[in-house]
Amino acid sequence: MTLEELTVEATAEIEAAKPLYKQVNNERLEFTSADYDQAIIDLANSKWNDQQFGYIQARQQAYGSVQEQLDMQYWDGVNGTTTWADHIAQVKSDNPKPGE
């Protein structure tokens, strides 16, 4: 999605969540128009970042530890298998970069 499309989505989500409040000097106040505008920008940017870079964290978690990967590589060498390469290919396939 484009940033503009994500902004439309964020706007709908903020509108659906109204009223939103903030705490100022121990007083609960409803967001001002400027606060709502900023909340939309912030949410759209967050969605954009997740879309563009979320795959990085997903891949890091799915790869497993360095120790696990080294163990896979060791046993691939001993057994003549491709377990590690297959695992890495699957992680990349399951968590593609945007535009791939």
Biopython code that builds the backbone (N, CA, C, O; Angstrom):
import numpy as np
from Bio.PDB.StructureBuilder import StructureBuilder

atoms = [
    (1, "MET", "N", (0.846, -1.178, 0.000)),
    (1, "MET", "CA", (0.000, 0.000, 0.000)),
    (1, "MET", "C", (0.893, 1.243, 0.000)),
    (1, "MET", "O", (2.015, 1.222, 0.505)),
    (2, "THR", "N", (0.377, 2.299, -0.566)),
    (2, "THR", "CA", (1.108, 3.561, -0.549)),
    (2, "THR", "C", (0.890, 4.253, 0.787)),
    (2, "THR", "O", (-0.005, 3.887, 1.549)),
    (3, "LEU", "N", (1.710, 5.252, 1.063)),
    (3, "LEU", "CA", (1.538, 6.016, 2.300)),
    (3, "LEU", "C", (0.183, 6.711, 2.297)),
    (3, "LEU", "O", (-0.451, 6.840, 3.344)),
    (4, "GLU", "N", (-0.262, 7.158, 1.133)),
    (4, "GLU", "CA", (-1.572, 7.817, 1.040)),
    (4, "GLU", "C", (-2.698, 6.842, 1.389)),
    (4, "GLU", "O", (-3.642, 7.202, 2.094)),
    (5, "GLU", "N", (-2.593, 5.610, 0.893)),
    (5, "GLU", "CA", (-3.602, 4.598, 1.216)),
    (5, "GLU", "C", (-3.576, 4.254, 2.701)),
    (5, "GLU", "O", (-4.620, 4.068, 3.325)),
    (6, "LEU", "N", (-2.388, 4.175, 3.248)),
    (6, "LEU", "CA", (-2.273, 3.900, 4.682)),
    (6, "LEU", "C", (-2.808, 5.058, 5.511)),
    (6, "LEU", "O", (-3.352, 4.846, 6.594)),
    (7, "THR", "N", (-2.660, 6.277, 5.014)),
    (7, "THR", "CA", (-3.200, 7.445, 5.710)),
    (7, "THR", "C", (-4.728, 7.396, 5.716)),
    (7, "THR", "O", (-5.355, 7.738, 6.719)),
    (8, "VAL", "N", (-5.319, 6.979, 4.621)),
    (8, "VAL", "CA", (-6.782, 6.822, 4.567)),
    (8, "VAL", "C", (-7.227, 5.771, 5.578)),
    (8, "VAL", "O", (-8.207, 5.962, 6.298)),
    (9, "GLU", "N", (-6.496, 4.664, 5.624)),
    (9, "GLU", "CA", (-6.801, 3.598, 6.586)),
    (9, "GLU", "C", (-6.648, 4.108, 8.021)),
    (9, "GLU", "O", (-7.499, 3.845, 8.870)),
    (10, "ALA", "N", (-5.571, 4.830, 8.284)),
    (10, "ALA", "CA", (-5.326, 5.376, 9.622)),
    (10, "ALA", "C", (-6.417, 6.369, 10.008)),
    (10, "ALA", "O", (-6.867, 6.386, 11.153)),
    (11, "THR", "N", (-6.836, 7.181, 9.069)),
    (11, "THR", "CA", (-7.901, 8.152, 9.331)),
    (11, "THR", "C", (-9.175, 7.437, 9.754)),
    (11, "THR", "O", (-9.826, 7.842, 10.717)),
    (12, "ALA", "N", (-9.531, 6.381, 9.043)),
    (12, "ALA", "CA", (-10.740, 5.619, 9.381)),
    (12, "ALA", "C", (-10.618, 5.007, 10.778)),
    (12, "ALA", "O", (-11.585, 5.000, 11.540)),
    (13, "GLU", "N", (-9.440, 4.496, 11.112)),
    (13, "GLU", "CA", (-9.251, 3.890, 12.431)),
    (13, "GLU", "C", (-9.331, 4.927, 13.548)),
    (13, "GLU", "O", (-9.932, 4.672, 14.592)),
    (14, "ILE", "N", (-8.736, 6.077, 13.334)),
    (14, "ILE", "CA", (-8.792, 7.141, 14.346)),
    (14, "ILE", "C", (-10.217, 7.645, 14.496)),
    (14, "ILE", "O", (-10.688, 7.864, 15.612)),
    (15, "GLU", "N", (-10.902, 7.828, 13.380)),
    (15, "GLU", "CA", (-12.301, 8.284, 13.432)),
    (15, "GLU", "C", (-13.169, 7.286, 14.199)),
    (15, "GLU", "O", (-14.040, 7.683, 14.973)),
    (16, "ALA", "N", (-12.930, 6.001, 13.984)),
    (16, "ALA", "CA", (-13.710, 4.967, 14.663)),
    (16, "ALA", "C", (-13.401, 4.910, 16.157)),
    (16, "ALA", "O", (-14.234, 4.473, 16.951)),
    (17, "ALA", "N", (-12.202, 5.351, 16.538)),
    (17, "ALA", "CA", (-11.787, 5.283, 17.946)),
    (17, "ALA", "C", (-12.194, 6.515, 18.744)),
    (17, "ALA", "O", (-12.031, 6.541, 19.964)),
    (18, "LYS", "N", (-12.719, 7.533, 18.076)),
    (18, "LYS", "CA", (-13.077, 8.769, 18.779)),
    (18, "LYS", "C", (-14.146, 8.500, 19.822)),
    (18, "LYS", "O", (-15.007, 7.647, 19.607)),
    (19, "PRO", "N", (-14.116, 9.192, 20.928)),
    (19, "PRO", "CA", (-13.172, 10.232, 21.303)),
    (19, "PRO", "C", (-11.901, 9.636, 21.913)),
    (19, "PRO", "O", (-11.937, 8.612, 22.595)),
    (20, "LEU", "N", (-10.790, 10.300, 21.650)),
    (20, "LEU", "CA", (-9.510, 9.942, 22.245)),
    (20, "LEU", "C", (-9.131, 11.018, 23.253)),
    (20, "LEU", "O", (-9.486, 12.187, 23.102)),
    (21, "TYR", "N", (-8.413, 10.607, 24.267)),
    (21, "TYR", "CA", (-8.073, 11.533, 25.345)),
    (21, "TYR", "C", (-6.573, 11.536, 25.609)),
    (21, "TYR", "O", (-5.861, 10.587, 25.280)),
    (22, "LYS", "N", (-6.119, 12.617, 26.203)),
    (22, "LYS", "CA", (-4.732, 12.748, 26.638)),
    (22, "LYS", "C", (-4.737, 13.264, 28.063)),
    (22, "LYS", "O", (-5.714, 13.861, 28.514)),
    (23, "GLN", "N", (-3.651, 13.036, 28.763)),
    (23, "GLN", "CA", (-3.493, 13.496, 30.136)),
    (23, "GLN", "C", (-2.548, 14.701, 30.130)),
    (23, "GLN", "O", (-1.394, 14.586, 29.717)),
    (24, "VAL", "N", (-3.039, 15.851, 30.587)),
    (24, "VAL", "CA", (-2.228, 17.066, 30.651)),
    (24, "VAL", "C", (-2.350, 17.644, 32.055)),
    (24, "VAL", "O", (-3.447, 17.978, 32.504)),
    (25, "ASN", "N", (-1.220, 17.759, 32.743)),
    (25, "ASN", "CA", (-1.214, 18.298, 34.107)),
    (25, "ASN", "C", (-2.270, 17.639, 34.985)),
    (25, "ASN", "O", (-3.028, 18.296, 35.698)),
    (26, "ASN", "N", (-2.286, 16.323, 34.902)),
    (26, "ASN", "CA", (-3.208, 15.528, 35.710)),
    (26, "ASN", "C", (-4.675, 15.778, 35.364)),
    (26, "ASN", "O", (-5.560, 15.523, 36.181)),
    (27, "GLU", "N", (-4.931, 16.273, 34.161)),
    (27, "GLU", "CA", (-6.295, 16.522, 33.707)),
    (27, "GLU", "C", (-6.532, 15.740, 32.420)),
    (27, "GLU", "O", (-5.693, 15.740, 31.519)),
    (28, "ARG", "N", (-7.670, 15.080, 32.343)),
    (28, "ARG", "CA", (-8.025, 14.291, 31.159)),
    (28, "ARG", "C", (-8.732, 15.196, 30.161)),
    (28, "ARG", "O", (-9.800, 15.741, 30.438)),
    (29, "LEU", "N", (-8.106, 15.346, 28.984)),
    (29, "LEU", "CA", (-8.658, 16.218, 27.949)),
    (29, "LEU", "C", (-8.849, 15.440, 26.651)),
    (29, "LEU", "O", (-8.038, 14.580, 26.306)),
    (30, "GLU", "N", (-9.925, 15.751, 25.941)),
    (30, "GLU", "CA", (-10.103, 15.139, 24.625)),
    (30, "GLU", "C", (-9.079, 15.736, 23.667)),
    (30, "GLU", "O", (-8.692, 16.898, 23.793)),
    (31, "PHE", "N", (-8.648, 14.920, 22.706)),
    (31, "PHE", "CA", (-7.715, 15.401, 21.687)),
    (31, "PHE", "C", (-8.272, 16.642, 21.001)),
    (31, "PHE", "O", (-9.480, 16.764, 20.795)),
    (32, "THR", "N", (-7.389, 17.545, 20.658)),
    (32, "THR", "CA", (-7.752, 18.693, 19.822)),
    (32, "THR", "C", (-7.709, 18.240, 18.362)),
    (32, "THR", "O", (-7.277, 17.125, 18.070)),
    (33, "SER", "N", (-8.145, 19.084, 17.466)),
    (33, "SER", "CA", (-8.069, 18.775, 16.032)),
    (33, "SER", "C", (-6.622, 18.497, 15.631)),
    (33, "SER", "O", (-6.354, 17.573, 14.862)),
    (34, "ALA", "N", (-5.699, 19.291, 16.148)),
    (34, "ALA", "CA", (-4.274, 19.090, 15.842)),
    (34, "ALA", "C", (-3.791, 17.746, 16.391)),
    (34, "ALA", "O", (-2.989, 17.068, 15.748)),
    (35, "ASP", "N", (-4.273, 17.358, 17.576)),
    (35, "ASP", "CA", (-3.901, 16.062, 18.147)),
    (35, "ASP", "C", (-4.403, 14.916, 17.266)),
    (35, "ASP", "O", (-3.679, 13.952, 17.017)),
    (36, "TYR", "N", (-5.652, 15.031, 16.797)),
    (36, "TYR", "CA", (-6.199, 14.004, 15.915)),
    (36, "TYR", "C", (-5.406, 13.941, 14.613)),
    (36, "TYR", "O", (-5.098, 12.852, 14.128)),
    (37, "ASP", "N", (-5.076, 15.094, 14.047)),
    (37, "ASP", "CA", (-4.276, 15.133, 12.817)),
    (37, "ASP", "C", (-2.928, 14.446, 13.031)),
    (37, "ASP", "O", (-2.480, 13.672, 12.185)),
    (38, "GLN", "N", (-2.285, 14.732, 14.162)),
    (38, "GLN", "CA", (-0.984, 14.123, 14.451)),
    (38, "GLN", "C", (-1.119, 12.631, 14.689)),
    (38, "GLN", "O", (-0.249, 11.858, 14.289)),
    (39, "ALA", "N", (-2.200, 12.221, 15.334)),
    (39, "ALA", "CA", (-2.429, 10.790, 15.576)),
    (39, "ALA", "C", (-2.572, 10.048, 14.252)),
    (39, "ALA", "O", (-2.071, 8.932, 14.111)),
    (40, "ILE", "N", (-3.241, 10.648, 13.295)),
    (40, "ILE", "CA", (-3.396, 10.036, 11.969)),
    (40, "ILE", "C", (-2.031, 9.905, 11.293)),
    (40, "ILE", "O", (-1.699, 8.851, 10.750)),
    (41, "ILE", "N", (-1.251, 10.972, 11.328)),
    (41, "ILE", "CA", (0.090, 10.944, 10.724)),
    (41, "ILE", "C", (0.944, 9.870, 11.389)),
    (41, "ILE", "O", (1.606, 9.083, 10.713)),
    (42, "ASP", "N", (0.921, 9.848, 12.718)),
    (42, "ASP", "CA", (1.730, 8.869, 13.451)),
    (42, "ASP", "C", (1.316, 7.433, 13.129)),
    (42, "ASP", "O", (2.169, 6.570, 12.922)),
    (43, "LEU", "N", (0.013, 7.180, 13.089)),
    (43, "LEU", "CA", (-0.470, 5.832, 12.806)),
    (43, "LEU", "C", (-0.134, 5.427, 11.370)),
    (43, "LEU", "O", (0.280, 4.293, 11.127)),
    (44, "ALA", "N", (-0.307, 6.335, 10.430)),
    (44, "ALA", "CA", (0.027, 6.036, 9.031)),
    (44, "ALA", "C", (1.517, 5.743, 8.885)),
    (44, "ALA", "O", (1.899, 4.807, 8.184)),
    (45, "ASN", "N", (2.357, 6.535, 9.539)),
    (45, "ASN", "CA", (3.802, 6.296, 9.474)),
    (45, "ASN", "C", (4.177, 4.971, 10.114)),
    (45, "ASN", "O", (5.054, 4.266, 9.616)),
    (46, "SER", "N", (3.523, 4.629, 11.208)),
    (46, "SER", "CA", (3.779, 3.351, 11.865)),
    (46, "SER", "C", (3.402, 2.189, 10.940)),
    (46, "SER", "O", (4.141, 1.211, 10.824)),
    (47, "LYS", "N", (2.256, 2.308, 10.290)),
    (47, "LYS", "CA", (1.833, 1.277, 9.348)),
    (47, "LYS", "C", (2.821, 1.172, 8.183)),
    (47, "LYS", "O", (3.144, 0.071, 7.738)),
    (48, "TRP", "N", (3.296, 2.311, 7.695)),
    (48, "TRP", "CA", (4.265, 2.332, 6.600)),
    (48, "TRP", "C", (5.559, 1.625, 7.019)),
    (48, "TRP", "O", (6.093, 0.798, 6.279)),
    (49, "ASN", "N", (6.051, 1.959, 8.205)),
    (49, "ASN", "CA", (7.277, 1.332, 8.697)),
    (49, "ASN", "C", (7.105, -0.175, 8.860)),
    (49, "ASN", "O", (7.996, -0.948, 8.509)),
    (50, "ASP", "N", (5.955, -0.590, 9.395)),
    (50, "ASP", "CA", (5.696, -2.026, 9.541)),
    (50, "ASP", "C", (5.681, -2.708, 8.175)),
    (50, "ASP", "O", (6.226, -3.799, 8.007)),
    (51, "GLN", "N", (5.051, -2.054, 7.209)),
    (51, "GLN", "CA", (4.963, -2.612, 5.865)),
    (51, "GLN", "C", (6.333, -2.695, 5.204)),
    (51, "GLN", "O", (6.655, -3.692, 4.559)),
    (52, "GLN", "N", (7.130, -1.662, 5.363)),
    (52, "GLN", "CA", (8.422, -1.602, 4.685)),
    (52, "GLN", "C", (9.517, -2.402, 5.388)),
    (52, "GLN", "O", (10.400, -2.957, 4.734)),
    (53, "PHE", "N", (9.460, -2.462, 6.711)),
    (53, "PHE", "CA", (10.570, -3.043, 7.465)),
    (53, "PHE", "C", (10.169, -4.165, 8.413)),
    (53, "PHE", "O", (11.030, -4.744, 9.076)),
    (54, "GLY", "N", (8.896, -4.479, 8.490)),
    (54, "GLY", "CA", (8.432, -5.528, 9.394)),
    (54, "GLY", "C", (9.004, -6.895, 9.068)),
    (54, "GLY", "O", (9.150, -7.745, 9.947)),
    (55, "TYR", "N", (9.329, -7.102, 7.782)),
    (55, "TYR", "CA", (9.878, -8.391, 7.378)),
    (55, "TYR", "C", (11.221, -8.672, 8.072)),
    (55, "TYR", "O", (11.577, -9.831, 8.286)),
    (56, "ILE", "N", (11.956, -7.622, 8.417)),
    (56, "ILE", "CA", (13.278, -7.802, 9.024)),
    (56, "ILE", "C", (13.153, -8.516, 10.369)),
    (56, "ILE", "O", (13.838, -9.508, 10.619)),
    (57, "GLN", "N", (12.284, -8.009, 11.222)),
    (57, "GLN", "CA", (12.102, -8.634, 12.531)),
    (57, "GLN", "C", (11.503, -10.028, 12.389)),
    (57, "GLN", "O", (11.886, -10.950, 13.108)),
    (58, "ALA", "N", (10.571, -10.179, 11.467)),
    (58, "ALA", "CA", (9.962, -11.496, 11.265)),
    (58, "ALA", "C", (11.016, -12.515, 10.828)),
    (58, "ALA", "O", (11.020, -13.652, 11.299)),
    (59, "ARG", "N", (11.903, -12.103, 9.930)),
    (59, "ARG", "CA", (12.971, -13.001, 9.500)),
    (59, "ARG", "C", (13.922, -13.326, 10.646)),
    (59, "ARG", "O", (14.299, -14.483, 10.835)),
    (60, "GLN", "N", (14.307, -12.313, 11.406)),
    (60, "GLN", "CA", (15.241, -12.540, 12.510)),
    (60, "GLN", "C", (14.693, -13.578, 13.484)),
    (60, "GLN", "O", (15.430, -14.446, 13.952)),
    (61, "GLN", "N", (13.404, -13.488, 13.786)),
    (61, "GLN", "CA", (12.803, -14.445, 14.708)),
    (61, "GLN", "C", (12.731, -15.837, 14.093)),
    (61, "GLN", "O", (12.961, -16.836, 14.776)),
    (62, "ALA", "N", (12.411, -15.901, 12.805)),
    (62, "ALA", "CA", (12.231, -17.194, 12.152)),
    (62, "ALA", "C", (13.553, -17.900, 11.860)),
    (62, "ALA", "O", (13.588, -19.130, 11.810)),
    (63, "TYR", "N", (14.634, -17.156, 11.666)),
    (63, "TYR", "CA", (15.928, -17.788, 11.367)),
    (63, "TYR", "C", (16.389, -18.702, 12.501)),
    (63, "TYR", "O", (17.032, -19.722, 12.253)),
    (64, "GLY", "N", (16.069, -18.346, 13.722)),
    (64, "GLY", "CA", (16.578, -19.104, 14.860)),
    (64, "GLY", "C", (17.933, -18.565, 15.277)),
    (64, "GLY", "O", (18.459, -17.637, 14.664)),
    (65, "SER", "N", (18.485, -19.143, 16.307)),
    (65, "SER", "CA", (19.748, -18.646, 16.840)),
    (65, "SER", "C", (20.910, -19.012, 15.932)),
    (65, "SER", "O", (20.802, -19.899, 15.085)),
    (66, "VAL", "N", (22.012, -18.319, 16.121)),
    (66, "VAL", "CA", (23.237, -18.632, 15.387)),
    (66, "VAL", "C", (23.661, -20.069, 15.690)),
    (66, "VAL", "O", (24.089, -20.796, 14.794)),
    (67, "GLN", "N", (23.541, -20.469, 16.942)),
    (67, "GLN", "CA", (23.913, -21.831, 17.331)),
    (67, "GLN", "C", (23.084, -22.865, 16.563)),
    (67, "GLN", "O", (23.615, -23.866, 16.082)),
    (68, "GLU", "N", (21.782, -22.612, 16.456)),
    (68, "GLU", "CA", (20.917, -23.544, 15.723)),
    (68, "GLU", "C", (21.311, -23.614, 14.249)),
    (68, "GLU", "O", (21.329, -24.687, 13.647)),
    (69, "GLN", "N", (21.625, -22.451, 13.682)),
    (69, "GLN", "CA", (22.010, -22.430, 12.272)),
    (69, "GLN", "C", (23.353, -23.133, 12.042)),
    (69, "GLN", "O", (23.527, -23.862, 11.066)),
    (70, "LEU", "N", (24.294, -22.901, 12.957)),
    (70, "LEU", "CA", (25.586, -23.578, 12.833)),
    (70, "LEU", "C", (25.425, -25.089, 12.965)),
    (70, "LEU", "O", (26.094, -25.850, 12.265)),
    (71, "ASP", "N", (24.546, -25.523, 13.854)),
    (71, "ASP", "CA", (24.291, -26.948, 14.015)),
    (71, "ASP", "C", (23.702, -27.528, 12.728)),
    (71, "ASP", "O", (24.086, -28.617, 12.300)),
    (72, "MET", "N", (22.764, -26.791, 12.110)),
    (72, "MET", "CA", (22.199, -27.239, 10.834)),
    (72, "MET", "C", (23.295, -27.363, 9.781)),
    (72, "MET", "O", (23.339, -28.337, 9.029)),
    (73, "GLN", "N", (24.176, -26.370, 9.735)),
    (73, "GLN", "CA", (25.251, -26.398, 8.745)),
    (73, "GLN", "C", (26.204, -27.571, 8.996)),
    (73, "GLN", "O", (26.634, -28.241, 8.057)),
    (74, "TYR", "N", (26.526, -27.810, 10.255)),
    (74, "TYR", "CA", (27.408, -28.936, 10.595)),
    (74, "TYR", "C", (26.797, -30.245, 10.090)),
    (74, "TYR", "O", (27.448, -31.026, 9.397)),
    (75, "TRP", "N", (25.522, -30.465, 10.456)),
    (75, "TRP", "CA", (24.896, -31.736, 10.085)),
    (75, "TRP", "C", (24.666, -31.827, 8.577)),
    (75, "TRP", "O", (24.680, -32.925, 8.020)),
    (76, "ASP", "N", (24.456, -30.704, 7.918)),
    (76, "ASP", "CA", (24.380, -30.721, 6.452)),
    (76, "ASP", "C", (25.703, -31.196, 5.865)),
    (76, "ASP", "O", (25.718, -31.980, 4.916)),
    (77, "GLY", "N", (26.829, -30.717, 6.435)),
    (77, "GLY", "CA", (28.139, -31.147, 5.966)),
    (77, "GLY", "C", (28.394, -32.621, 6.204)),
    (77, "GLY", "O", (28.960, -33.310, 5.355)),
    (78, "VAL", "N", (27.971, -33.102, 7.371)),
    (78, "VAL", "CA", (28.164, -34.509, 7.717)),
    (78, "VAL", "C", (27.281, -35.410, 6.853)),
    (78, "VAL", "O", (27.720, -36.453, 6.371)),
    (79, "ASN", "N", (26.020, -34.984, 6.667)),
    (79, "ASN", "CA", (25.034, -35.839, 6.003)),
    (79, "ASN", "C", (24.865, -35.541, 4.511)),
    (79, "ASN", "O", (24.160, -36.270, 3.813)),
    (80, "GLY", "N", (25.500, -34.486, 4.023)),
    (80, "GLY", "CA", (25.319, -34.130, 2.623)),
    (80, "GLY", "C", (23.915, -33.629, 2.314)),
    (80, "GLY", "O", (23.406, -33.815, 1.209)),
    (81, "THR", "N", (23.293, -32.988, 3.307)),
    (81, "THR", "CA", (21.928, -32.478, 3.141)),
    (81, "THR", "C", (21.941, -30.963, 2.943)),
    (81, "THR", "O", (22.996, -30.331, 2.977)),
    (82, "THR", "N", (20.772, -30.400, 2.739)),
    (82, "THR", "CA", (20.641, -28.942, 2.532)),
    (82, "THR", "C", (19.627, -28.342, 3.505)),
    (82, "THR", "O", (18.920, -27.394, 3.161)),
    (83, "THR", "N", (19.556, -28.882, 4.695)),
    (83, "THR", "CA", (18.580, -28.436, 5.691)),
    (83, "THR", "C", (18.694, -26.945, 5.970)),
    (83, "THR", "O", (17.685, -26.239, 5.986)),
    (84, "TRP", "N", (19.916, -26.455, 6.191)),
    (84, "TRP", "CA", (20.108, -25.044, 6.519)),
    (84, "TRP", "C", (19.694, -24.149, 5.353)),
    (84, "TRP", "O", (18.944, -23.192, 5.546)),
    (85, "ALA", "N", (20.173, -24.448, 4.153)),
    (85, "ALA", "CA", (19.826, -23.634, 2.974)),
    (85, "ALA", "C", (18.323, -23.661, 2.727)),
    (85, "ALA", "O", (17.735, -22.638, 2.376)),
    (86, "ASP", "N", (17.704, -24.808, 2.905)),
    (86, "ASP", "CA", (16.253, -24.917, 2.732)),
    (86, "ASP", "C", (15.520, -24.064, 3.764)),
    (86, "ASP", "O", (14.531, -23.402, 3.451)),
    (87, "HIS", "N", (16.020, -24.090, 4.998)),
    (87, "HIS", "CA", (15.413, -23.300, 6.077)),
    (87, "HIS", "C", (15.495, -21.806, 5.758)),
    (87, "HIS", "O", (14.504, -21.087, 5.883)),
    (88, "ILE", "N", (16.672, -21.344, 5.349)),
    (88, "ILE", "CA", (16.852, -19.926, 5.038)),
    (88, "ILE", "C", (15.951, -19.524, 3.871)),
    (88, "ILE", "O", (15.321, -18.467, 3.915)),
    (89, "ALA", "N", (15.886, -20.344, 2.842)),
    (89, "ALA", "CA", (15.027, -20.058, 1.687)),
    (89, "ALA", "C", (13.559, -19.972, 2.103)),
    (89, "ALA", "O", (12.821, -19.115, 1.615)),
    (90, "GLN", "N", (13.139, -20.856, 3.002)),
    (90, "GLN", "CA", (11.745, -20.849, 3.464)),
    (90, "GLN", "C", (11.447, -19.587, 4.262)),
    (90, "GLN", "O", (10.393, -18.977, 4.082)),
    (91, "VAL", "N", (12.372, -19.185, 5.150)),
    (91, "VAL", "CA", (12.180, -17.964, 5.935)),
    (91, "VAL", "C", (12.050, -16.762, 5.006)),
    (91, "VAL", "O", (11.169, -15.923, 5.195)),
    (92, "LYS", "N", (12.916, -16.677, 4.013)),
    (92, "LYS", "CA", (12.860, -15.558, 3.070)),
    (92, "LYS", "C", (11.570, -15.583, 2.266)),
    (92, "LYS", "O", (10.982, -14.533, 2.006)),
    (93, "SER", "N", (11.125, -16.767, 1.871)),
    (93, "SER", "CA", (9.883, -16.914, 1.120)),
    (93, "SER", "C", (8.667, -16.522, 1.964)),
    (93, "SER", "O", (7.738, -15.881, 1.475)),
    (94, "ASP", "N", (8.691, -16.918, 3.233)),
    (94, "ASP", "CA", (7.568, -16.623, 4.143)),
    (94, "ASP", "C", (7.516, -15.160, 4.559)),
    (94, "ASP", "O", (6.459, -14.662, 4.945)),
    (95, "ASN", "N", (8.653, -14.465, 4.482)),
    (95, "ASN", "CA", (8.762, -13.078, 4.939)),
    (95, "ASN", "C", (9.463, -12.235, 3.867)),
    (95, "ASN", "O", (10.588, -11.779, 4.072)),
    (96, "PRO", "N", (8.792, -12.027, 2.719)),
    (96, "PRO", "CA", (9.458, -11.335, 1.613)),
    (96, "PRO", "C", (9.642, -9.839, 1.891)),
    (96, "PRO", "O", (8.898, -9.220, 2.652)),
    (97, "LYS", "N", (10.669, -9.292, 1.238)),
    (97, "LYS", "CA", (10.841, -7.841, 1.257)),
    (97, "LYS", "C", (9.698, -7.223, 0.459)),
    (97, "LYS", "O", (9.208, -7.845, -0.483)),
    (98, "PRO", "N", (9.266, -6.028, 0.807)),
    (98, "PRO", "CA", (8.231, -5.367, -0.003)),
    (98, "PRO", "C", (8.707, -5.253, -1.452)),
    (98, "PRO", "O", (9.855, -4.894, -1.712)),
    (99, "GLY", "N", (7.830, -5.557, -2.367)),
    (99, "GLY", "CA", (8.159, -5.451, -3.774)),
    (99, "GLY", "C", (8.748, -6.716, -4.361)),
    (99, "GLY", "O", (9.015, -6.764, -5.562)),
    (100, "GLU", "N", (8.959, -7.738, -3.554)),
    (100, "GLU", "CA", (9.488, -9.000, -4.088)),
    (100, "GLU", "C", (8.371, -9.908, -4.505)),
    (100, "GLU", "O", (8.620, -11.016, -4.979)),
]
sb = StructureBuilder()
sb.init_structure("model")
sb.init_model(0)
sb.init_chain("A")
sb.init_seg("    ")
for serial, (resi, resn, name, xyz) in enumerate(atoms, 1):
    if name == "N":
        sb.init_residue(resn, " ", resi, " ")
    sb.init_atom(name, np.array(xyz, "f"), 0.0, 1.0, " ", f" {name:<3s}", serial, name[0])
structure = sb.get_structure()
